[in-house]
Each structure stands twice: as C-alpha cells, then as structure tokens.
Amino acid sequence: MRLMIVTLFVTLVLQGCQDEPLNTTIYMPENGSSLVLRSELDAELEGLIQRYGLTGDPLRGKNLPSIDAPLAQLGLKLFFNKALSGDKDVACVTCHHPLLGGGDNLSLSIGVGAENPDVLGHKRLLKDSLTLGVPRNAPTTFNSGLWQQFMFHDGRVAQVAGGITTPDVPYPQPDAQAGHNLVHAQARFPVTSSHEMRGNLFDRGGTTQTCRDRLAERLREEPNWLSLFRAAFAQADAAAETVMTEQNIAFALGEYERSQVFVNHAWKQYVQGDLTALSSSAKHGALLFFRERSEGGYACAACHRGDFFTDEQFRNVLMPPIGPGKGGVDNLSQQDYGRWLVTQDPADKFRFRTPSLLNVAVTGPWGHNGAYTTLEGVVKHMLNPFQAALSYDSAQLQQTHIPHMHLQENLREMLASNTDMAGQAYREEDVGYLVDFLQTLTDPCVTRSECMSRWLPSKDSDEQNPLTLQLDARFEP
C-alpha cells in the first residue's frame, strides 16, 4: 500500500504513559482508509528493532514439520497415550498439554503417583503426601523446534562438536544414539524418569536404554500400533521389531513437538510494519525491555535476545529455591545446582537456561521450579532478583506439597555463588508496561481451543482413534 507522509507536531496523550509532546508522522493511505500515526515511541522502537536485528520471525531459515505430516500425526497419538509409562498411568501430555500452554499449569509437575491420573491442571494432586513429585517445572513444548543449542532447564541435552550429548554419555561426549535433532534426543528421556513416566517398579534395576527397549517391546504387543508405524514411516511390510523401535518412537514424538509452532503474535506484526498491533502501553513496555540501563531501560534483551527471545545461555538469577531440588529425596538440603549437575563446573552452580519469552503469558508458573505463579511476580523478580529473593513469599504457591523448609539457608548459598543479575530499582508502573509488552508475544492460537484442536487427538471414530490407553484429560475447576 502506497502512503503519503506528512510530519506534524502534535500533543498526544498516550494511555498508561507520560503525557508529552511527540513528533508524530501521519501516514495517509491513498485508498482512503484510516490514518496511521507514527509517534516518537514508534520511531525509537524502530531504532531498537534495527539495533537488535529483529525481523519478528524466528522461523527464518528453519524447516519444521506440519502437524499434518504423517510422523507428527503418529507422534500425536504416542504423546497422548499411556502405553509409554511404566504403570500405564501417565502420558507425555500429562505434563505438556496443548491447552495448558504446552505445560501443566503446576509449579512442580506431577507425573506418576497422582491421585487421579487423568486430572490435569491445578487439581492434579499426589496420591501420597510423602511423595515429592517432579523436582522441576515442566518446560513448554511450544516452539521446541526453535532451540538450537540446549534442551531442558540444565541443558543436559545439548548440541556439541560431533553431535548431541545426553545424560547417557559423559559430558560433553556426543551420544551416538541421541537421534536426528535436539527434540528427538530430548524425547528419549521422560520415559526413563521414575518421577515422570517410568515409576519405581518398571524395569527396576535396568538402564535408561533397557527401559526404552522394554517400553517399545510392550508397545508392540498393543493392538493397532503396527499399522500406524508402517504408514507413518512408509514401510508397508516392515516387521514390528524393525519399525516400532525406541528410536522411531522418540523421533515421532519429537516431530509432534516440533510441529507446535506458535509465533504469529502481535509483536511480530508490529516489527513487520503494523504500527497498530501494539497498544501505547505495550510500546512503552517494549522500550523498557530493549533499552539499556544507561538509556532508562532494563536491558532485558541482553539475555532474551533475537526473535526467539533467548540467547540459550545459563544464568543464576536467584530464583527462590523451592521444591525438593534435582537431587530428589536423597537431596537433604533440597537444593538444585542446575547446570553444575551436567558440567561439574563450580561456576555453573544455580545456573539455568534462559527461557524463550514467546507465549510467556500462557506458559506459567515461571522459573525452573515454578516459584512464581503470576507474570507480574516473575517480572518484579527479574528487575531486582536480590530483593525479590530475600522477600519471597511462598504463600503464592498453589501446591501445598512443595517443600521449602530450607529456603533461606539455600538462598544464602545461592547468594554466595556467582550471580548474573545485578538488578536495579524500578518504578511500579514499569512492571505493568513490561507485562503489557510480554502479553504481545503470545500467539492468539494458543488461547483458543478450536485453533489448538489440530494438536489434539481425534475422537470422531474408532478408526481414527483405535488406541485403548489414550489419556483423555479432565480439567476440573
């Protein structure tokens, strides 16, 4: 659309922002449609967008599968099926439901040992009060195919020289069995975790590999799966032992996860030229997000870089140490040392992967352990981690079983370690601006069940849904 451009000096009152005279450019469309005002906010944001080389589109140069692809469709069925759990009581979707932001809406996930295995969300409870559950928050599966370097909060699956390293081999040695890509490698591990899917009895005393092989063997005994694998892998006459392998199971699961691409948010529209895509308050929040501290901002983009809003590096941001910690029941201090558990480098203690902020409004609770249950709360923490950690109120947690008896003691140990966030004083109104901006990073599809239905199993007929162990989630109010 061709535009005539006229520059006027006007006084605009921006909702939620300071009242100030702005040098405003008015774009006058030749077709007679509504005028578009380009304010000084837009002009400064344009400069920041150019400074950081943003395009709004993190998919550039990447080739990710469609949910309609045969392998992604097989992965969908596997993702929702309890046959891959040791006690046949949980599925991958238990902790990563598309209608729950690709997570589970819990601070700390509950895999095996739930009071009601098919209940998901806030009403999912542990059957035994002595059980601690999963020691970390479930990362969203949304846009998982965009990660280039690391998977999991501690990066224990990582792209390294010569391939991909995993917990099955000494770090940083590449694992010959890791698979085709990072998501394929990641998909091989939840089924081996006693807290997440395996349970305490299945393949007891075995290795991660024997666990996977036994699950694949058991799946081959279930009806209807062989024809699905043959069709998805285009091997019409393949024997079950050939096509229904643990590698093919994980690859299909990974293709389903990689198909969950949700990047069509308002910020993308704004970066690509639609100045009306953001409210003035969200634009003000964007300025605070991208400006350096010396420019009156909070330098959020120093870590949340690029169109994927992460540099994929590890930092100690003093996230309050709630939960049992990664050591589980044997970790008496209930401490989680993060990246150190992978590298054994003392400098990596308490460091966790910088999360992407795409769809952040729907992927809470926030933090590697879900310590914050509101977006406003985690924003305040990131603006001044030291003060927020010292004044942390565990009453906000929605799960009463989460232990935090050593919170202050563990926090002192964290403070004695190297922290990566200096923090600064901030204005309360700036929190609202930043939250408004973060809201613009959510793809509207993830908030609409009809849009997300493509990533849910069909219930139309027995032919489309022949699998007896499918998890039909219940979301109780």
C-alpha positions as CSV (number, residue, x, y, z in Angstrom):
1,M,0.0,0.0,0.0
2,R,1.5,3.4,-1.0
3,L,1.4,6.1,1.6
4,M,1.6,9.9,1.6
5,I,3.7,11.0,4.6
6,V,3.1,14.3,6.5
7,T,5.0,15.2,9.7
8,L,3.1,17.2,12.3
9,F,4.0,18.4,15.8
10,V,1.1,17.3,18.0
11,T,0.5,16.6,21.6
12,L,-0.7,13.0,22.2
13,V,-1.8,11.6,25.5
14,L,-0.7,8.0,25.5
15,Q,-2.8,5.7,27.6
16,G,-0.8,4.5,30.5
17,C,2.3,6.6,29.6
18,Q,3.6,10.0,30.4
19,D,1.8,13.0,28.7
20,E,4.3,14.6,26.5
21,P,4.6,16.4,23.1
22,L,5.5,13.9,20.4
23,N,6.9,14.4,16.9
24,T,4.3,12.3,15.1
25,T,4.3,11.2,11.5
26,I,0.9,10.7,10.0
27,Y,0.7,8.0,7.2
28,M,-2.2,8.9,4.9
29,P,-3.2,5.8,2.8
30,E,-4.1,6.7,-0.8
31,N,-7.0,4.3,-0.7
32,G,-8.8,6.4,1.9
33,S,-8.5,4.0,4.8
34,S,-7.8,5.1,8.4
35,L,-4.7,7.2,9.2
36,V,-1.8,5.5,10.9
37,L,0.1,7.6,13.5
38,R,3.8,7.0,13.8
39,S,4.8,8.5,17.2
40,E,8.2,9.1,18.8
41,L,7.6,5.8,20.6
42,D,7.4,4.1,17.2
43,A,10.5,5.9,15.9
44,E,12.6,4.9,18.9
45,L,11.3,1.3,18.7
46,E,12.2,1.2,15.1
47,G,15.8,2.2,16.0
48,L,15.9,-0.6,18.7
49,I,14.5,-3.1,16.3
50,Q,17.3,-2.3,13.8
51,R,19.9,-2.3,16.6
52,Y,19.0,-5.8,17.6
53,G,18.4,-7.1,14.1
54,L,14.9,-8.2,14.7
55,T,12.6,-9.5,12.0
56,G,9.7,-10.7,14.1
57,D,10.0,-14.1,12.6
58,P,12.1,-16.8,14.4
59,L,11.3,-19.4,11.7
60,R,13.6,-17.8,9.1
61,G,16.0,-20.5,7.8
62,K,14.3,-23.3,9.7
63,N,12.3,-26.2,8.4
64,L,9.8,-27.6,10.9
65,P,7.2,-30.3,10.3
66,S,3.5,-29.6,9.9
67,I,1.1,-31.2,12.3
68,D,-0.5,-32.8,9.3
69,A,2.7,-34.7,8.4
70,P,2.4,-38.5,8.9
71,L,5.2,-38.7,11.5
72,A,3.7,-35.8,13.5
73,Q,0.3,-37.5,13.5
74,L,1.9,-40.7,14.8
75,G,3.7,-38.6,17.4
76,L,0.4,-37.0,18.5
77,K,-1.1,-40.4,19.2
78,L,2.0,-41.5,21.1
79,F,2.2,-38.3,23.0
80,F,-1.4,-38.8,24.4
81,N,-1.0,-42.5,25.1
82,K,-0.3,-44.0,28.5
83,A,1.4,-47.1,26.9
84,L,4.7,-45.4,27.2
85,S,4.6,-45.1,31.0
86,G,5.8,-47.9,33.3
87,D,2.5,-48.2,35.2
88,K,0.4,-47.2,32.2
89,D,-1.0,-44.3,34.2
90,V,0.6,-41.2,32.5
91,A,1.5,-39.9,29.1
92,C,3.8,-37.2,27.7
93,V,0.7,-34.9,27.6
94,T,0.3,-35.3,31.4
95,C,2.9,-32.6,31.8
96,H,2.7,-30.9,28.4
97,H,-0.9,-30.4,27.4
98,P,-1.5,-28.1,24.4
99,L,-4.4,-26.5,26.2
100,L,-2.2,-25.7,29.2
101,G,0.4,-23.7,27.3
102,G,2.4,-26.9,26.4
103,G,3.0,-27.4,30.1
104,D,0.7,-28.4,33.1
105,N,0.0,-25.1,35.0
106,L,1.8,-26.5,38.0
107,S,4.9,-25.1,39.7
108,L,6.3,-28.6,40.0
109,S,5.0,-31.3,37.8
110,I,3.2,-34.4,39.0
111,G,3.9,-37.3,36.7
112,V,3.4,-40.8,38.3
113,G,1.7,-41.2,41.7
114,A,-1.2,-38.8,41.0
115,E,-4.5,-39.2,43.0
116,N,-6.4,-39.2,39.7
117,P,-4.1,-39.9,36.7
118,D,-6.4,-38.3,34.1
119,V,-6.9,-35.0,36.0
120,L,-4.6,-32.3,34.8
121,G,-4.0,-28.7,35.8
122,H,-4.3,-27.2,39.3
123,K,-6.5,-30.0,40.6
124,R,-3.9,-32.7,39.9
125,L,-2.7,-34.0,43.3
126,L,-0.3,-36.5,44.6
127,K,-1.8,-39.7,46.0
128,D,0.8,-40.0,48.7
129,S,1.7,-36.9,50.8
130,L,5.2,-38.4,51.3
131,T,5.9,-38.4,47.5
132,L,7.6,-35.2,46.2
133,G,6.8,-35.5,42.5
134,V,8.9,-34.0,39.7
135,P,11.6,-31.6,41.1
136,R,11.3,-29.0,38.3
137,N,8.7,-27.1,36.4
138,A,7.6,-28.6,33.0
139,P,9.1,-26.5,30.1
140,T,6.6,-25.7,27.4
141,T,6.8,-27.9,24.3
142,F,5.6,-24.9,22.2
143,N,8.3,-23.8,19.7
144,S,10.6,-26.6,20.9
145,G,12.0,-27.0,17.4
146,L,13.4,-23.5,17.6
147,W,16.0,-24.4,20.2
148,Q,19.5,-24.6,18.6
149,Q,21.8,-25.4,21.5
150,F,20.2,-26.9,24.6
151,M,17.2,-28.8,25.9
152,F,15.9,-29.0,29.5
153,H,16.4,-26.3,32.2
154,D,20.0,-27.5,32.8
155,G,20.9,-28.2,29.2
156,R,21.7,-31.9,29.7
157,V,20.8,-32.5,26.1
158,A,23.0,-30.2,24.0
159,Q,24.4,-29.7,20.6
160,V,28.2,-30.3,20.8
161,A,31.0,-30.8,18.4
162,G,30.4,-34.1,16.6
163,G,26.7,-34.4,17.6
164,I,24.4,-34.3,20.6
165,T,25.3,-35.0,24.2
166,T,22.8,-36.6,26.5
167,P,22.8,-37.9,30.1
168,D,23.5,-41.4,28.7
169,V,27.1,-40.5,28.0
170,P,29.8,-38.5,29.9
171,Y,29.6,-34.7,29.2
172,P,30.4,-33.4,26.7
173,Q,30.9,-36.6,24.7
174,P,28.4,-36.9,21.8
175,D,25.8,-39.7,22.2
176,A,25.7,-41.9,19.1
177,Q,22.1,-42.8,19.9
178,A,20.9,-39.3,20.5
179,G,18.8,-39.1,17.3
180,H,18.2,-36.7,14.5
181,N,17.9,-33.4,16.4
182,L,17.7,-31.9,19.8
183,V,14.0,-32.6,20.3
184,H,14.3,-36.2,19.2
185,A,17.1,-36.6,21.8
186,Q,15.0,-34.9,24.5
187,A,12.0,-37.1,23.8
188,R,14.0,-40.2,24.8
189,F,14.3,-39.2,28.5
190,P,11.0,-38.5,30.2
191,V,10.0,-42.2,29.8
192,T,13.1,-43.2,31.7
193,S,12.5,-40.9,34.7
194,S,11.0,-42.6,37.8
195,H,9.2,-39.4,38.8
196,E,7.9,-38.5,35.3
197,M,6.8,-41.7,33.5
198,R,8.7,-44.9,34.4
199,G,7.6,-45.2,38.0
200,N,9.5,-47.2,40.6
201,L,8.8,-50.8,39.5
202,F,9.0,-50.9,35.7
203,D,12.4,-52.3,34.6
204,R,13.7,-51.9,38.1
205,G,17.5,-52.1,38.2
206,G,17.7,-51.6,34.4
207,T,19.4,-48.8,32.5
208,T,17.8,-45.9,30.6
209,Q,18.2,-47.9,27.4
210,T,16.7,-51.2,28.7
211,C,13.8,-49.1,29.9
212,R,13.2,-47.6,26.4
213,D,13.6,-51.0,24.7
214,R,11.2,-52.7,27.1
215,L,8.6,-49.9,26.5
216,A,9.0,-50.4,22.8
217,E,8.6,-54.1,23.2
218,R,5.5,-53.7,25.2
219,L,4.0,-51.2,22.7
220,R,4.5,-53.8,20.0
221,E,2.1,-56.0,22.0
222,E,-0.7,-53.4,21.9
223,P,-3.2,-53.7,19.0
224,N,-3.3,-51.2,16.1
225,W,0.1,-49.6,16.6
226,L,1.9,-51.6,13.9
227,S,-0.2,-50.3,11.0
228,L,0.2,-46.7,12.3
229,F,4.0,-47.0,12.4
230,R,4.2,-48.7,9.0
231,A,2.1,-45.8,7.5
232,A,4.0,-43.0,9.2
233,F,7.4,-44.4,8.3
234,A,6.3,-45.5,4.8
235,Q,7.4,-49.1,5.4
236,A,4.3,-51.1,4.5
237,D,5.7,-54.5,5.1
238,A,8.1,-53.8,7.9
239,A,8.2,-56.2,10.9
240,A,7.2,-54.7,14.2
241,E,10.7,-55.2,15.6
242,T,12.1,-53.2,12.7
243,V,9.7,-50.2,12.6
244,M,8.5,-50.0,16.2
245,T,11.8,-49.2,17.8
246,E,12.6,-46.9,20.7
247,Q,14.3,-44.6,18.2
248,N,11.3,-44.4,16.0
249,I,9.0,-43.8,18.9
250,A,11.1,-40.9,20.1
251,F,11.5,-39.5,16.6
252,A,7.7,-39.4,16.1
253,L,7.2,-37.8,19.5
254,G,9.8,-35.2,18.6
255,E,8.2,-34.5,15.2
256,Y,4.8,-33.8,17.0
257,E,6.6,-31.5,19.5
258,R,8.4,-29.7,16.6
259,S,5.1,-29.1,14.8
260,Q,3.9,-27.0,17.7
261,V,5.0,-23.7,16.1
262,F,3.2,-20.7,17.5
263,V,4.9,-17.4,16.6
264,N,2.2,-15.3,15.0
265,H,1.9,-12.7,17.8
266,A,1.2,-9.0,17.9
267,W,4.9,-8.1,18.3
268,K,5.7,-9.9,15.1
269,Q,3.0,-7.9,13.3
270,Y,4.4,-4.7,14.8
271,V,8.0,-5.4,13.8
272,Q,6.8,-6.2,10.3
273,G,5.1,-2.8,9.9
274,D,1.7,-2.8,11.6
275,L,2.0,0.1,14.0
276,T,-1.5,-0.5,15.3
277,A,-0.7,-4.0,16.5
278,L,0.5,-2.8,19.9
279,S,-1.1,-0.5,22.4
280,S,0.8,2.6,23.6
281,S,1.3,0.9,27.0
282,A,2.8,-2.2,25.3
283,K,5.1,0.0,23.2
284,H,6.3,1.8,26.3
285,G,7.0,-1.7,27.8
286,A,8.9,-2.6,24.7
287,L,11.1,0.4,25.1
288,L,11.8,-0.5,28.7
289,F,12.6,-4.1,27.6
290,F,15.0,-3.2,24.9
291,R,16.7,0.0,26.2
292,E,20.0,-0.3,28.0
293,R,20.1,0.7,31.7
294,S,22.0,3.8,30.7
295,E,19.1,4.7,28.4
296,G,16.5,4.4,31.1
297,G,15.5,0.8,30.4
298,Y,16.1,-2.6,32.0
299,A,18.3,-4.3,29.4
300,C,16.1,-7.4,29.2
301,A,17.2,-8.1,25.7
302,A,20.8,-8.7,26.9
303,C,19.6,-12.3,27.7
304,H,16.3,-12.5,25.9
305,R,17.8,-11.8,22.5
306,G,16.5,-12.1,19.0
307,D,13.2,-13.1,17.6
308,F,13.1,-16.2,19.8
309,F,13.8,-14.0,22.9
310,T,16.6,-16.1,24.3
311,D,20.4,-16.4,23.9
312,E,20.1,-20.0,25.2
313,Q,22.8,-19.4,27.9
314,F,22.8,-20.3,31.6
315,R,22.4,-17.8,34.4
316,N,21.9,-17.7,38.2
317,V,19.0,-15.3,38.6
318,L,18.5,-16.1,42.3
319,M,15.2,-17.9,41.6
320,P,13.9,-18.8,45.1
321,P,14.9,-22.4,45.9
322,I,11.6,-24.1,46.5
323,G,10.9,-27.8,46.0
324,P,12.9,-30.9,46.6
325,G,15.7,-29.9,44.3
326,K,17.0,-32.0,41.4
327,G,18.5,-34.5,43.9
328,G,15.0,-35.7,44.9
329,V,14.5,-37.5,48.2
330,D,18.3,-38.1,48.7
331,N,19.0,-34.3,48.5
332,L,18.5,-33.4,52.2
333,S,19.3,-29.8,51.6
334,Q,16.6,-29.6,48.9
335,Q,19.0,-27.7,46.7
336,D,19.1,-27.6,42.9
337,Y,22.5,-26.9,41.4
338,G,21.2,-26.5,37.9
339,R,23.9,-26.6,35.1
340,W,26.5,-27.8,37.6
341,L,24.8,-31.2,37.6
342,V,25.8,-31.5,34.0
343,T,29.2,-29.9,33.8
344,Q,30.5,-30.2,37.3
345,D,32.0,-26.7,36.9
346,P,31.6,-24.8,40.2
347,A,30.9,-21.6,38.2
348,D,27.7,-23.3,36.8
349,K,26.1,-23.8,40.2
350,F,22.5,-22.5,40.3
351,R,22.5,-21.6,36.6
352,F,19.6,-22.5,34.4
353,R,18.8,-21.9,30.7
354,T,17.4,-18.6,29.7
355,P,13.8,-19.3,28.6
356,S,12.2,-18.1,25.5
357,L,9.5,-15.5,26.1
358,L,7.3,-16.5,23.2
359,N,3.8,-17.3,24.5
360,V,5.1,-16.5,28.0
361,A,1.7,-15.3,29.2
362,V,0.3,-18.9,29.0
363,T,3.4,-20.9,30.0
364,G,3.4,-20.2,33.7
365,P,4.2,-20.8,36.5
366,W,7.6,-19.3,35.8
367,G,11.1,-20.2,36.8
368,H,12.9,-23.5,36.6
369,N,10.9,-24.6,39.6
370,G,7.7,-22.6,39.1
371,A,8.5,-20.3,42.0
372,Y,6.3,-17.5,40.6
373,T,2.6,-18.1,39.8
374,T,2.0,-14.7,38.3
375,L,3.7,-13.0,35.3
376,E,3.8,-9.8,37.3
377,G,5.6,-11.6,40.1
378,V,8.4,-13.0,37.9
379,V,8.8,-9.7,36.2
380,K,9.4,-8.0,39.5
381,H,11.9,-10.7,40.4
382,M,13.9,-10.2,37.2
383,L,14.0,-6.5,37.7
384,N,15.6,-6.9,41.1
385,P,16.4,-10.5,41.9
386,F,18.3,-9.9,45.1
387,Q,15.5,-8.0,46.8
388,A,12.8,-10.3,45.4
389,A,14.6,-13.4,46.6
390,L,15.0,-12.0,50.1
391,S,11.4,-11.1,50.3
392,Y,10.0,-14.2,48.5
393,D,6.5,-15.2,49.8
394,S,5.9,-19.0,49.3
395,A,2.2,-18.4,50.1
396,Q,1.7,-17.7,46.4
397,L,2.3,-21.4,45.6
398,Q,-0.8,-23.3,44.5
399,Q,0.6,-26.7,45.5
400,T,0.7,-27.4,49.2
401,H,3.1,-30.4,49.0
402,I,6.0,-28.3,47.8
403,P,8.8,-28.3,50.4
404,H,10.6,-25.1,51.2
405,M,11.8,-25.6,54.7
406,H,15.4,-24.8,53.7
407,L,14.5,-21.8,51.6
408,Q,16.5,-19.2,53.5
409,E,19.5,-21.5,54.1
410,N,19.6,-22.5,50.4
411,L,19.2,-18.9,49.4
412,R,22.3,-17.9,51.3
413,E,24.3,-20.5,49.4
414,M,23.0,-19.1,46.2
415,L,23.9,-15.6,47.2
416,A,27.4,-16.7,48.0
417,S,27.7,-18.0,44.4
418,N,28.2,-16.0,41.3
419,T,25.0,-14.3,40.3
420,D,24.4,-12.9,36.8
421,M,21.7,-10.3,37.6
422,A,22.7,-7.1,39.3
423,G,19.1,-5.8,39.4
424,Q,18.1,-2.2,39.9
425,A,15.4,-0.1,41.4
426,Y,12.3,0.2,39.3
427,R,9.0,2.0,39.2
428,E,5.9,0.1,39.9
429,E,4.2,1.3,36.8
430,D,7.1,-0.1,34.7
431,V,6.1,-3.6,35.8
432,G,2.7,-3.0,34.2
433,Y,4.2,-1.7,31.0
434,L,6.6,-4.7,30.8
435,V,3.7,-7.2,31.4
436,D,1.7,-5.5,28.7
437,F,4.6,-5.9,26.3
438,L,5.1,-9.6,27.2
439,Q,1.4,-10.2,26.6
440,T,2.0,-9.2,22.9
441,L,4.4,-12.2,22.5
442,T,1.6,-14.7,22.7
443,D,0.2,-16.3,19.5
444,P,-3.6,-16.0,19.7
445,C,-4.0,-19.6,18.6
446,V,-2.7,-20.9,21.9
447,T,-5.6,-19.2,23.7
448,R,-8.3,-20.7,21.6
449,S,-9.3,-24.4,21.9
450,E,-10.7,-24.5,18.4
451,C,-7.3,-23.4,17.0
452,M,-5.4,-25.9,19.2
453,S,-7.7,-28.8,18.2
454,R,-5.2,-29.8,15.4
455,W,-2.8,-30.8,18.1
456,L,-5.3,-32.9,20.0
457,P,-6.3,-36.5,19.2
458,S,-9.4,-37.1,17.2
459,K,-12.4,-38.7,18.8
460,D,-14.6,-38.9,15.7
461,S,-14.4,-42.7,15.1
462,D,-12.8,-45.9,16.3
463,E,-10.8,-45.9,13.0
464,Q,-9.2,-42.6,13.8
465,N,-8.7,-43.3,17.5
466,P,-8.2,-47.0,17.9
467,L,-5.9,-46.8,20.9
468,T,-7.1,-48.1,24.2
469,L,-4.7,-46.3,26.5
470,Q,-5.3,-42.7,25.3
471,L,-5.3,-40.1,28.1
472,D,-8.5,-38.2,28.0
473,A,-7.6,-35.2,30.2
474,R,-10.0,-33.8,32.7
475,F,-9.6,-30.2,33.8
476,E,-11.6,-29.8,37.0
477,P,-12.5,-26.3,38.2
